[in-house]
């Protein structure tokens, strides 16, 4: 599934590399911003192509990653399916291949764990969803609590909604602050949440404990997958 902006001389090729069990806002948020980048050609793809279900929504007509020759920016979102994606060698191979020729290697939420499993974060600072951020260290990365983190050509966003901040940061990098601000105004991105519970540092203790308990159900499995992926990188080295 490819969408091309009408403005701009040469296409700036953006690929969202999805996997089963992805969180849709991880990619639809930044997709909404990046498809407005002048000259952008945005492709949503997966290893198998076709359809992917994300939190009850079905995204169809996805391209196959193997059919994409190259891109200027690759973005890997996160989601519950990250656990399987970290050890899916076919998927990781396609991410690694496209990242090798990209100007920007990026992720949102736990997508940074996938970048790590692909060997793309060694020695880099990176953001991730707060609940799984510490797992970045298994890939030789330095966990960073910032909402958007840049380390060289690698840009990583924190959990879910941070993808919008990340995308605006990338637009500013590529096309300048004025373009990024114009897009921000066009989509009326002016966060004013009804509660200050969006970070573990500001959420009430009872709320934080409730969400932590919810995530703990798959935490052992996620840690096991991350360790397995990290060990695989060491063997390759």
C-alpha positions as CSV (number, residue, x, y, z in Angstrom):
1,X,0.0,0.0,0.0
2,X,1.7,3.1,-1.2
3,X,0.7,6.8,-1.0
4,X,2.5,9.6,-2.7
5,X,2.3,13.3,-1.7
6,X,1.5,15.6,-4.6
7,X,4.2,18.2,-3.8
8,X,8.0,17.9,-4.2
9,X,10.3,17.0,-7.2
10,X,11.7,13.6,-6.3
11,X,10.0,11.1,-4.0
12,X,11.2,10.7,-0.5
13,X,10.6,7.0,0.1
14,X,9.2,6.1,3.5
15,X,8.4,2.5,4.5
16,X,6.4,1.4,7.5
17,X,7.5,-2.2,8.2
18,X,4.6,-3.8,10.0
19,X,4.2,-7.2,11.6
20,X,1.2,-9.2,13.0
21,X,0.0,-7.8,16.3
22,X,1.2,-4.2,15.7
23,X,-0.3,-1.3,17.6
24,X,-2.1,0.7,14.9
25,X,-1.5,4.2,16.4
26,X,2.2,3.4,16.5
27,X,2.2,3.8,12.7
28,X,-1.0,5.6,11.8
29,X,0.0,8.5,14.0
30,X,3.3,9.1,12.2
31,X,1.8,8.1,8.9
32,X,-0.7,10.9,9.2
33,X,2.2,13.4,9.6
34,X,4.7,11.9,7.2
35,X,2.3,11.5,4.3
36,X,2.1,15.3,4.3
37,X,5.8,15.7,3.9
38,X,6.4,17.4,0.5
39,X,7.5,14.7,-2.0
40,X,6.8,11.8,0.4
41,X,6.1,8.4,-1.0
42,X,4.8,6.3,1.8
43,X,4.5,2.5,1.7
44,X,3.0,0.3,4.3
45,X,4.4,-3.2,4.1
46,X,4.9,-6.4,6.0
47,X,7.0,-9.5,5.5
48,X,4.1,-11.4,3.9
49,X,2.1,-8.5,2.5
50,X,-1.7,-8.6,2.2
51,X,-3.6,-8.1,5.4
52,X,-2.6,-7.4,9.0
53,X,-4.9,-7.1,12.0
54,X,-4.0,-4.4,14.5
55,X,-6.1,-4.0,17.7
56,X,-9.2,-5.1,15.9
57,X,-8.7,-3.1,12.7
58,X,-7.6,-4.8,9.5
59,X,-5.1,-3.1,7.2
60,X,-5.3,-4.5,3.7
61,X,-3.3,-4.4,0.4
62,X,0.0,-4.2,2.2
63,X,3.2,-4.5,0.1
64,X,5.7,-7.2,0.6
65,X,8.9,-5.9,2.2
66,X,10.9,-8.1,-0.2
67,X,9.4,-6.3,-3.2
68,X,10.7,-2.9,-1.9
69,X,14.1,-2.2,-3.5
70,X,15.1,0.6,-1.1
71,X,13.9,3.5,1.0
72,X,15.0,6.8,2.4
73,X,13.4,6.2,5.8
74,X,12.2,3.0,7.5
75,X,10.0,3.1,10.5
76,X,9.2,0.1,12.7
77,X,6.2,0.4,15.0
78,X,5.7,-1.6,18.1
79,X,2.8,-3.6,19.7
80,X,2.1,-6.9,21.3
81,X,3.5,-8.7,18.3
82,X,6.9,-7.3,19.1
83,X,7.6,-10.5,21.0
84,X,7.3,-12.6,17.9
85,X,8.9,-10.1,15.6
86,X,12.1,-10.0,17.6
87,X,12.8,-13.6,16.6
88,X,11.3,-13.6,13.1
89,X,14.5,-13.9,11.1
90,X,12.7,-13.4,7.7
91,X,11.2,-10.1,9.0
92,X,14.4,-9.0,10.7
93,X,16.3,-9.7,7.5
94,X,14.1,-7.4,5.5
95,X,14.3,-4.6,8.1
96,X,18.1,-5.0,8.2
97,X,18.3,-4.9,4.4
98,X,16.2,-1.7,4.0
99,X,17.9,0.0,6.9
100,X,21.3,-0.5,5.4
101,X,20.5,1.9,2.6
102,X,18.2,4.3,4.4
103,X,19.0,7.8,5.4
104,X,17.0,7.5,8.5
105,X,16.3,4.4,10.6
106,X,13.4,4.9,13.0
107,X,10.9,3.3,15.3
108,X,8.0,4.0,17.6
109,X,7.3,2.4,21.0
110,X,8.6,-1.2,21.2
111,X,9.6,-1.0,17.6
112,X,13.0,0.0,18.9
113,X,13.3,-3.6,20.4
114,X,12.9,-4.9,16.8
115,X,15.6,-2.5,15.6
116,X,17.8,-3.8,18.4
117,X,17.1,-7.4,17.5
118,X,18.1,-6.6,13.9
119,X,21.4,-5.3,15.2
120,X,20.7,-1.7,14.4
121,X,21.0,-0.1,17.9
122,X,24.4,-1.3,19.2
123,X,26.1,1.6,20.9
124,X,23.1,3.9,20.3
125,X,20.8,5.7,22.7
126,X,17.2,4.8,22.0
127,X,13.6,5.4,23.3
128,X,11.0,2.8,23.9
129,X,7.7,2.3,25.7
130,X,8.5,2.8,29.4
131,X,7.3,-0.7,30.4
132,X,9.9,-2.4,28.2
133,X,12.6,0.2,27.9
134,X,15.2,-1.7,29.9
135,X,15.2,-4.5,27.4
136,X,17.1,-2.3,25.0
137,X,20.3,-3.0,26.9
138,X,20.2,-6.6,25.7
139,X,21.0,-5.3,22.3
140,X,23.9,-3.1,23.3
141,X,21.7,0.1,23.3
142,X,21.4,2.7,26.0
143,X,17.7,3.2,27.1
144,X,16.7,6.8,27.1
145,X,13.5,8.0,28.7
146,X,13.0,10.9,26.3
147,X,9.9,11.1,24.1
148,X,12.0,11.3,21.0
149,X,15.7,10.3,20.8
150,X,18.1,11.0,18.0
151,X,21.5,9.3,17.8
152,X,23.1,9.9,14.4
153,X,20.7,8.8,11.7
154,X,18.6,6.7,14.1
155,X,15.4,8.4,15.5
156,X,13.3,6.5,18.0
157,X,10.0,7.5,19.7
158,X,8.7,6.5,23.0
159,X,5.3,4.8,23.6
160,X,2.5,4.9,21.0
161,X,1.5,8.6,21.0
162,X,5.1,9.7,20.9
163,X,5.0,8.6,17.3
164,X,3.4,11.9,16.4
165,X,6.2,13.9,18.1
166,X,8.8,11.7,16.4
167,X,7.2,12.3,13.0
168,X,7.1,16.1,13.4
169,X,10.8,15.9,14.5
170,X,11.7,14.0,11.4
171,X,9.7,16.4,9.1
172,X,11.6,19.3,10.7
173,X,14.9,17.5,10.1
174,X,14.1,16.9,6.4
175,X,12.0,19.9,5.4
176,X,12.6,22.5,8.1
177,X,10.7,23.8,11.2
178,X,8.2,25.9,9.2
179,X,7.0,22.8,7.3
180,X,6.7,20.8,10.5
181,X,4.8,23.5,12.2
182,X,2.5,23.9,9.2
183,X,1.7,20.2,9.4
184,X,1.2,20.4,13.1
185,X,-1.3,23.2,12.7
186,X,-3.1,21.4,9.9
187,X,-3.8,18.4,12.0
188,X,-4.4,20.6,15.1
189,X,-1.9,18.7,17.2
190,X,-2.1,20.6,20.5
191,X,-2.0,18.1,23.3
192,X,-4.0,19.0,26.3
193,X,-4.8,15.7,28.1
194,X,-7.5,15.6,30.7
195,X,-5.1,13.8,33.1
196,X,-1.4,14.0,33.8
197,X,-1.2,10.2,33.7
198,X,0.7,9.7,30.5
199,X,4.1,9.0,32.1
200,X,4.9,6.6,34.9
201,X,6.6,9.5,36.7
202,X,3.4,11.6,36.8
203,X,0.6,8.9,37.0
204,X,-1.0,8.2,40.4
205,X,0.6,5.2,42.1
206,X,-2.6,3.1,41.8
207,X,-2.9,3.8,38.1
208,X,0.8,2.9,37.5
209,X,0.4,-0.3,39.5
210,X,-2.7,-1.2,37.6
211,X,-1.0,-0.8,34.2
212,X,2.2,-2.5,35.3
213,X,0.2,-5.5,36.4
214,X,-1.6,-5.6,33.1
215,X,1.7,-5.6,31.2
216,X,3.3,-8.2,33.5
217,X,1.1,-10.9,32.0
218,X,3.4,-11.1,28.9
219,X,6.5,-9.6,30.4
220,X,8.4,-12.9,31.0
221,X,7.7,-14.0,27.4
222,X,8.9,-10.6,26.1
223,X,12.1,-10.8,28.2
224,X,12.7,-14.3,27.0
225,X,12.3,-13.2,23.3
226,X,14.6,-10.2,23.8
227,X,17.3,-12.4,25.5
228,X,17.1,-14.9,22.6
229,X,17.4,-12.1,20.0
230,X,20.3,-10.6,21.9
231,X,22.1,-13.9,22.1
232,X,21.6,-14.4,18.4
233,X,23.3,-11.1,17.7
234,X,26.3,-12.1,19.8
235,X,26.6,-15.4,17.9
236,X,26.5,-13.5,14.6
237,X,29.3,-11.2,15.8
